[in-house]
């Protein structure tokens, strides 16, 4: 076996399909985001504007967050020093979990090093707590949910995306006495569409099922206090387990679940992905707690964020570009070809100083390759004007279709 040749083959396939991904070495500038510096391989530097970041509200540079992190770093040092069970629990971790439980109006919350880890560890552990559990999963759920459900090892059912009627059919076909969990998202990040939370909760009530809601792309940005779409729609009390991230709107790092005290205690006690992972650094926990506390009290950034997203979508629609608009903050522009998508991304970066990564298969289905823009309150009129001009010019240069997609 020529192992090196096999690696060459695997990488060559990605290159030939236009799906090979490269890292862009950027340096964010505190206080200047979304402006950054691209450090090229030849050693030169180019100013760029980041249009594909998940720091949706710019909280990664907010003075309240930075001050809290500095204070915790000076007080405790760098790392946590262990897992949560072995010296890795501090006042900062406890404070952050209390903030999260309060945010989601739940009894308790449990921290993980990422939302991916939180989904994977939680979903893969539930079969130990509920023998015979059947998990019903939306077909477009995030990879972390898919992996957790796969490792769950029990029965699973996949329902068509946002298709409540199909979910009902699957529920009706199973043993009424079997424990059940309905797993779905509030906002699906590739198309930017909302999940039918209320309708799925109705089915959960009818079929005596638990609900598992991923709010990763909504926490911080929706609801009166930033708890997500379930809070906005008054549905938090109908959700059994909420998953969220600290690395997007809250601007730091980590993930969590919020649920009943018993549920969090059980996951804490049984999930290997929690038990055997070192806890997040205290300074990170402190920054996240400060960010959550701030956004609970101040909705200004949320309002500005929604406005910037609406403006960008309106401007791009005015050019006839094929965007998908489901009313969320995510702005996907469909290109439909992996090679063209990568070329557009490269030209935006090299010729216009605009950084947006191409989104290709397997993240999205073949034929729906896209550029996905994530506007924020710190993307002002100047940045939007530059992006719209560049997209207009490059769309014409590449002779791409301007027929608008239905939202």
Helices and strands as residue ranges (DSSP letters): H 3-16, E 26-28, E 35-39, E 45-50, G 59-61, H 63-76, H 91-103, E 108-112, H 115-129, E 134-138, H 143-152, E 155-159, H 164-173, E 180-185, E 187-188, E 193-194, H 197-206, E 210-214, H 229-232, G 236-238, E 241-245, E 255-259, H 261-270, H 272-275, H 282-297, H 300-318, E 323-324, E 331-334, H 338-352, E 354-355, E 358-359, E 370-373, H 381-397
